[in-house]
Amino acid sequence: MRIAYSVETVRAAEAELMARLPEGALMRRAAAGLAAACAGLLGRVYGARVVLLVGSGDNGGDALYAGARLARRGAGVCAVLLAPDRAHQGGLAALLGAGGRVTDDPFEVLADADLVLDGVTGIGGHGGLRPDAVPVIRAARGSNAVVVAVDLPSGVEADTGEVRGEALHADATVTFGTYKPGLLIDPAKEYAGMVRLVGIGLEDHLPSVPDLEALQHADVARLLPVPTGESDKYRRGVVGVVAGSARYPGAAVLAVAGALRGGAGAVRYVGPAADGVIARFPEALVHGGPPAKAGRVQAWVVGPGLGDGIGVVAEVLDSDVPVLVDADGLRLLDAAAVRGRGAPTLLTPHAGEAAALLGVPREEVESARLASVRELASRYGATVLLKGSTTLVAAPDGGRSPVRVNPMGTPWLATAGSGDVLSGLAGSLLAAGLDARDAGSAAAYLHGLAARHAASEGGPITSYEVAEALRSAWGDVQA
């Protein structure tokens, strides 16, 4: 599992550790890891041309000390000091002592660089790059060099993943001690490139509960329900799906597909698309409605393709089992009704739906995904799965549990109906007994992995192909 902590938490941990170490030791640890990572990217250090973009903070010091190490190995290292009077003096002395130099003409050295180290701003930076740094950053990005960010790309927000001004697009980021939320959440994640974590000894000084976590294969495998010899369809979980309409019958088929491929013992479909569902999935149980008369379920999925038939949402929310609300079911959702439920609720909006629920422009949700998912969870008293380039899952517990970020997202999921498949899949995991946060997180992970499987042969994919690939995704994480 990848975990991330806020700037405040990281700084507190660093202060505790530095109090136990000789002065400057922690920065030298970071610089050693940074230099080793740069050497790996260069392949051959001797004779390589390295340019350091050095700001006034500790990131500049990290870059200078790393540059000194590379210079001692035969690299030609040149520093561009964006704030000469505030450059880290120990790091600058180390660089000059190792044979590095300082230049007043950044554009000349950047034109021939093999590698550029971005040490302009660090985790404390806010509001994008300063105007005087922008031409230099643009020149670095326009060169043929590999651009490596020190701890975090300059100009992005470490705590939120927001990009509020101009920022550096790095090819790789070497981060120290722990991941920062901005390295895992878009739009900042897109600026980070390949991320490498360098340990500096912070582990014992960080809280046990992080601010953010990203599941990996083994984590998801531990969450997935596995039938035993005593299992039957009811013990495995029966999920009810209220979806589809005369206008959107395919949404019902896709939601049922996701539920069946999600391991449900049985799926009860309620709605007007029963013929299409049975034609594709003869094992499905169908009912004309209302949901309360459809039979026993352990969880409900409501919303995909309902069109104007949103009156049924209130009936489903009145049930005493977990409920997932998606798509059309999110329209006119009553926050008080959701907060008043005794059973868990999982909301799965995309950015546009989240914006409507919050009453803000869509662009605000897309630029501040972490704040948006937390606000939705708090306002509705529900677990919220915010779909998008980085899918986030937040529980309504006031931050006591980490927000989950899905690392398996892929642009191939930008296709009609993929959200319907995800809803059915997450609903089946709710019916199997997973709590809403685990069900949403595991479903998002499997969904992304299935899309990657479906796209592996090349060319566009359909949402139904994603549903069919869920079997392979399950096999991968359980291998």
Secondary structure as the mmCIF struct_conf table of DSSP 4:
data_model
#
loop_
_struct_conf.conf_type_id
_struct_conf.id
_struct_conf.beg_label_comp_id
_struct_conf.beg_label_asym_id
_struct_conf.beg_label_seq_id
_struct_conf.end_label_comp_id
_struct_conf.end_label_asym_id
_struct_conf.end_label_seq_id
STRN STRN1 ARG A 2 ALA A 4
HELX_RH_AL_P HELX_RH_AL_P1 VAL A 7 MET A 18
TURN_TY1_P TURN_TY1_P1 ALA A 19 ARG A 20
BEND BEND1 LEU A 21 LEU A 21
TURN_TY1_P TURN_TY1_P2 GLU A 23 GLY A 24
HELX_RH_AL_P HELX_RH_AL_P2 ALA A 25 LEU A 42
BEND BEND2 GLY A 43 GLY A 43
TURN_TY1_P TURN_TY1_P3 TYR A 46 GLY A 47
STRN STRN2 ARG A 49 VAL A 54
BEND BEND3 SER A 56 GLY A 57
HELX_RH_AL_P HELX_RH_AL_P3 ASP A 58 ARG A 72
TURN_TY1_P TURN_TY1_P4 ARG A 73 GLY A 74
STRN STRN3 GLY A 76 LEU A 81
BEND BEND4 LEU A 82 ALA A 83
HELX_RH_3T_P HELX_RH_3T_P1 PRO A 84 ARG A 86
BEND BEND5 ALA A 87 ALA A 87
HELX_RH_AL_P HELX_RH_AL_P4 GLN A 89 GLY A 97
TURN_TY1_P TURN_TY1_P5 ALA A 98 GLY A 99
STRN STRN4 ARG A 101 THR A 103
BEND BEND6 ASP A 104 ASP A 104
HELX_RH_AL_P HELX_RH_AL_P5 PRO A 106 ALA A 111
TURN_TY1_P TURN_TY1_P6 ASP A 112 ASP A 112
BEND BEND7 ASP A 114 ASP A 114
STRN STRN5 LEU A 115 GLY A 119
BEND BEND8 VAL A 120 VAL A 120
TURN_TY1_P TURN_TY1_P7 ILE A 123 GLY A 124
BEND BEND9 GLY A 127 GLY A 128
TURN_TY1_P TURN_TY1_P8 PRO A 131 ALA A 133
HELX_RH_AL_P HELX_RH_AL_P6 VAL A 134 GLY A 142
BEND BEND10 SER A 143 ALA A 145
STRN STRN6 VAL A 146 VAL A 150
BEND BEND11 ASP A 151 LEU A 152
TURN_TY1_P TURN_TY1_P9 SER A 154 GLY A 155
BEND BEND12 VAL A 156 VAL A 156
TURN_TY1_P TURN_TY1_P10 ALA A 158 THR A 160
BEND BEND13 GLY A 165 GLY A 165
BEND BEND14 ASP A 171 ASP A 171
STRN STRN7 ALA A 172 PHE A 176
BEND BEND15 GLY A 177 THR A 178
STRN STRN8 TYR A 179 TYR A 179
HELX_RH_3T_P HELX_RH_3T_P2 PRO A 181 LEU A 183
TURN_TY1_P TURN_TY1_P11 LEU A 184 LEU A 184
BEND BEND16 ILE A 185 ILE A 185
TURN_TY1_P TURN_TY1_P12 ASP A 186 ALA A 188
HELX_RH_AL_P HELX_RH_AL_P7 LYS A 189 ALA A 192
STRN STRN9 MET A 194 VAL A 198
BEND BEND17 GLY A 201 GLY A 201
HELX_RH_3T_P HELX_RH_3T_P3 GLU A 203 HIS A 205
BEND BEND18 LEU A 206 LEU A 206
BEND BEND19 SER A 208 VAL A 209
BEND BEND20 ASP A 211 ASP A 211
STRN STRN10 LEU A 212 ALA A 214
HELX_RH_AL_P HELX_RH_AL_P8 HIS A 217 LEU A 223
BEND BEND21 LEU A 224 LEU A 224
TURN_TY1_P TURN_TY1_P13 GLY A 229 GLU A 230
HELX_RH_AL_P HELX_RH_AL_P9 LYS A 233 ARG A 236
STRN STRN11 VAL A 238 VAL A 242
BEND BEND22 ALA A 246 ARG A 247
HELX_RH_AL_P HELX_RH_AL_P10 PRO A 249 ARG A 261
TURN_TY1_P TURN_TY1_P14 GLY A 262 GLY A 263
BEND BEND23 GLY A 265 GLY A 265
STRN STRN12 ALA A 266 VAL A 270
BEND BEND24 GLY A 271 GLY A 271
TURN_TY1_P TURN_TY1_P15 PRO A 272 ALA A 273
HELX_RH_AL_P HELX_RH_AL_P11 ALA A 274 ARG A 280
TURN_TY1_P TURN_TY1_P16 PRO A 282 GLU A 283
STRN STRN13 LEU A 285 HIS A 287
BEND BEND25 GLY A 289 GLY A 289
HELX_RH_3T_P HELX_RH_3T_P4 PRO A 291 LYS A 293
BEND BEND26 ALA A 294 ALA A 294
BEND BEND27 GLN A 298 GLN A 298
STRN STRN14 ALA A 299 VAL A 302
TURN_TY1_P TURN_TY1_P17 PRO A 304 GLY A 305
TURN_TY1_P TURN_TY1_P18 GLY A 307 ASP A 308
TURN_TY1_P TURN_TY1_P19 ILE A 310 ILE A 310
HELX_RH_AL_P HELX_RH_AL_P12 GLY A 311 LEU A 317
TURN_TY1_P TURN_TY1_P20 ASP A 318 ASP A 318
BEND BEND28 SER A 319 VAL A 321
STRN STRN15 VAL A 323 VAL A 325
HELX_RH_3T_P HELX_RH_3T_P5 ALA A 327 LEU A 330
TURN_TY1_P TURN_TY1_P21 ARG A 331 LEU A 332
HELX_RH_AL_P HELX_RH_AL_P13 ALA A 335 ARG A 339
TURN_TY1_P TURN_TY1_P22 GLY A 340 GLY A 340
BEND BEND29 GLY A 342 ALA A 343
STRN STRN16 THR A 345 LEU A 347
HELX_RH_AL_P HELX_RH_AL_P14 ALA A 351 LEU A 358
TURN_TY1_P TURN_TY1_P23 GLY A 359 GLY A 359
BEND BEND30 VAL A 360 VAL A 360
HELX_RH_AL_P HELX_RH_AL_P15 ARG A 362 SER A 367
HELX_RH_AL_P HELX_RH_AL_P16 ARG A 369 TYR A 380
TURN_TY1_P TURN_TY1_P24 GLY A 381 GLY A 381
BEND BEND31 ALA A 382 ALA A 382
STRN STRN17 THR A 383 LEU A 386
BEND BEND32 GLY A 388 THR A 390
STRN STRN18 LEU A 392 ALA A 394
BEND BEND33 PRO A 396 ASP A 397
TURN_TY1_P TURN_TY1_P25 GLY A 398 GLY A 399
BEND BEND34 ARG A 400 SER A 401
HELX_LH_PP_P HELX_LH_PP_P1 PRO A 402 PRO A 402
STRN STRN19 VAL A 403 VAL A 405
TURN_TY1_P TURN_TY1_P26 PRO A 407 MET A 408
HELX_RH_3T_P HELX_RH_3T_P6 PRO A 411 LEU A 413
BEND BEND35 THR A 415 THR A 415
TURN_TY1_P TURN_TY1_P27 ALA A 416 GLY A 417
HELX_RH_AL_P HELX_RH_AL_P17 SER A 418 ALA A 431
TURN_TY1_P TURN_TY1_P28 ALA A 432 GLY A 433
HELX_RH_AL_P HELX_RH_AL_P18 ALA A 436 ALA A 455
TURN_TY1_P TURN_TY1_P29 SER A 456 GLU A 457
BEND BEND36 GLY A 458 GLY A 459
HELX_RH_AL_P HELX_RH_AL_P19 SER A 463 GLU A 468
TURN_TY1_P TURN_TY1_P30 ALA A 469 ALA A 469
HELX_RH_AL_P HELX_RH_AL_P20 LEU A 470 GLN A 478
#
